[in-house]
Amino acid sequence: MDLDEQPTPAGDAPVSLDVRTVWISDLHLGTPGCQAKALLDFLRTTRCQTLYLVGDIIDGWQLRRSWYWPQSHNDVVQKLLRKARKGTRVVFVPGNHDEFARRYVTHNFGGVDVVEDCMHVTADGRRLWVTHGDLFDGVIQCAKWLAYAGDQAYEFTLKVNRWFNHVRASMGLPYWSLSRFLKHKVKRAVSYVAEFETAVAREAKKRGAHGVVCGHIHHAEIREIDGVLYCNDGDWVESLTALVEHHDGRLEIIDRSAQAVQPVQPVVTVPTGPVGPQPLPVPVMQKAEAALTT
């Protein structure tokens, strides 16, 4: 009997989604914006043969600025490792926010394979190139200081959004994302997303793939670009989405945004150093690596 088919232990939710493959990215564990409780619920109620972690799983940029690691974030890491122990193939493709993990490409931590990128073959024979996508972001490649500044601006937007949604929740209104609204309304942001999608799809075509699965821009979508299937699995900060492959090869985006919540208590962080493209301080690196391997 498959280990994942054993009776559900006490405290675990019953499986409600049984699929062949799951792709998730941009969890940003280590930040107040991570929707860890909704993510944990998704992981507990989903069974798959292969789970791809498509970058920005642990946010090293934020941890470099201040240490934030509540129990719920540790629970997510433990759940991922538990899935690996119970027979799920777990593949980690590092992104720009957890680029420290790129030093461990080809290694295995607790049953999790760390790779630079990889090719996934669906049940119906399609080849999908799996990459985080940051290498096709001109801002990160050409002006990393600007990427750090943009990251801080994004964090500020999320803080404003948490306050705003706290007020909405007190009025009985559902979660609303300011960042997603701006991405769809600001012309420059729309143009940036389109250019990114085209560049990633073009590279997938060069590699002989039928499609690509990526993350990075926090915008879940499945569409065809110049004959290439472009799939973005979104994020677990605002979108709360995952890409799944059903057992017949059909691809679908799972949307859990209705479960979005924001922390009510104020966040207390401890400064750890200046912002910039320096390597993570040794104590922070040890904590982050320990979270991966515990």
N, C-alpha and C positions, 0 to 999 in steps of 0.2 A: 504494500500500500504506500502511495506517495506520502511523504512526511506532511505536506500541506493539506492532505485529506484526512488527517487524524482529527478526532473530536476537538472542537474548539475549547481551549483552556478557559477556566473561569476568568471573567473580566474582559475577554476578547469578544469583539462583535462578530456575528456570523458573516460569512462571505456573501456579498450581494453582487459582485462583479467578478466573473471568471473569464479571463482573456489569455491570449497567447503571449503578448508583449505589452509592456508599459514603458512610456518615456515621460520623465518629469525633469524639470530643470528650474534654475533660479529660485531655489528654496530660500536662500539668503539666511540660513541659520546663523545666529549670532547678531541679528538685528531685531529691534522691536517690531519691525514691520512684518516679519515672518509669521504666516498663519499656521503655526505649528500644530495647534489642536485640530484644525480641519484637515491638515495633511496627515496627521496620525490616524484620524478616523478613516481617511481614504485608504491608507496603507493596511489598516486592520481589516477592512471589508473588501479588499481586492486581492485576488489570487492570480498569479501569472507565472509563466515559465521563465521569462527573462525580464529583468527590470534595468532600464538604462537611466543613469543619473547624468543628465546632459549639461553639467557645468553650473557654477555658482551655487553649489550646495552649501558650503560654508563660506561666509562673507569675510575673507581676510582683510579687505579694505576697512570694514567697519571695526573689526577686532583690533586692528592696528591703532585706530583712534581711541577706542574705549572698549573694555571687556564687558560683554553682555552675553550670558549663557544660562538662561533659566532651565528648570527641570524639563519643561515641555520640549525644549530643543534636544536635550540629551535623550529623551524618550524616542524622538524621531530617529536619531542615530542608532540607538539600541534596536529599534524595530527593523531598520534596514539591515543591520548585522544579523538579526534573528532570522530574517527572510533568507539571507545567504546561507546560514547554518542549516536551515530546513529544506534546502534544495533548490531555491530560486537562484538562477544565474544573475548576479548583480554586476553591472559594468559601469564604471565611473569615468566619464570624459570631463576632465577639469576645464573650467572657464577662466575668465580674467579675474574674477573676484576670489577664486580659490586656486590661483596660478601656482601657489607654493606646492600643490600636489603634482604639478607637471614634472617635478624632480623625481617622482616615483613611478613614472610611466613604465609599464611592463611588470610592475610589482603587484602583489596581491596582499591585501590587508583584511584579515578576518573573513575571507571568502569573497571580497570585493576586488575585481580586476580593475586596475587603473590603466587606461589607454589614452593615447593622444586623440584618436578618432577611430572609427571602425565602420565596417559594412555589414548591414543587417539584411538577411534574406527573408522575405515574408512567406507565409504559407502558400501563396499563389505565385511564388517565384520572382517577385520584384526585388531588386537590389536598392537598398536605402542607405545612403551615406549618413552617418551620425557624427555630428560635430557641434560644439557649443555655438560657434559662429563669430566670436569676438575677433578672429583673425581677418574678418571681412568688414570690420568697423574701422573706417578711416580715422576717426577721432582717437581711438585707442592706439592704433598703429603709428600715427603721425604726430599726435599731440597728447601724450598720456596725461600731462598736467591738466589739460582741459577735461579729460575723462574724470579725473579725481574731483575737479570743481563741479562737474555735472552730477557726480555721485552725491556730493554734499547738498546740491540744490534739490536732488531727488529725495534725499532724506528729509530735508526741510518740508518739502511738499507732503511727504507721508505724515510728518508730525502734525501739520495743519489738518490733514485729512483725518487723522485719528481724533483730534478735538472736534472736528465738524461731525464725524460719524457718532461720536459720543452723544452729541446734542440730538442727532437724528434718532439714535436708539432710544433716548429718553422720551421721544415723541412717538415711538412705535413705528418709525420708518426704517426701511431696509438700508443695507450698506450701499454707499455710492463712492466711486473712485474719481477723485479730482485728476490724478495723473492720467488715467485712461481717457478721460474727457479731453484733456489738453492734447494728448497724442493724436486724437482723431480730429481735433479742430484747428490746431496750429499747422499752417501750411508747411513750414520748415520741417516739423516733426514727421508729417505725412510723407514728404519727399525723402527724408532720411530712411524711413522704414522701407519704402519702395526700392530705393537704391540698394539697401542691404539685402532684401529678398532676392533681387535680380542677381546680385553678385554671388550669393550662396548657391542659387540654382545653376548659374553658369559653371561654377566650379564642380558641382555634382555631375553635370553633363560631361565635363572634361574627364572625370574619373570613371566614366562609363556606367554611372548609376542611373536607375530609373527615377530616383527621387532623393530628397534630403530631409533629414530630421534635425532641427536645431532649436535653440532657445535664444538667450541673450537680450532680445528686444522686448520681452514681456508682452507679446501679442500673439495669442493662439490663432492658428489659421491652417486650413488645408486648401490649397488651390494649385492650379497648373500654371507654370511660368515657362514659356518657350518650349513646351513639350516635356518639362521636368516637373514632377510632383513635389511641390514645396510644402513641408509640414513644420509648423512651429508649435511646441507643446505649451507655450505660455509661461506662467510663473505661479508661485505660491506666496505672493505678497499681496497682489490685488486680483489677478484673474482667477486664481485657484483652479487651474486647468491641467489636464494631463492628456497625452496622446496615447491611444491604445490600439492594438491590433487584435481583432477577434480571431478565433481559431480558423476561419476561412480566408484570412488575409485582409479582410475589410478594416479600414482605418477610421477612427472616430475620435473626436475631441470630447473628453468628459469635463463638464463644467460644474464645479462645486462652489461657485461664487455666492450662492445663497447661504452658505455656511460661514461666510466671512464675519469675523468678529475683530474687535480691537481691544487691547488691554485698557482697563479702566484705571488701574493704579499707575501712579507716575513711575517712570523708568529711572532707575538709579544706575549710573555707569561710572566706571573708574578710568580716568585718562591713562593711556599707556604710551603716548608719544605723538609726534607731529604727523600730519598727513603728507604723503608724498610717495614716490615710487621706490622707497627704500625697502629692503627685505623685512619681513616680520621680525620683531624683537624675539630673542630666543625663548623667553618665558611664554610668550603668546604662541609661538610655533609649537612648543612642547604641548601646550594645552589643546591646540587645534589638532595636532597629530594624535594626541591621546584620545580625543573624541572620535577620530577615525578608526582607531585600532582597539579601543576598549571593548 
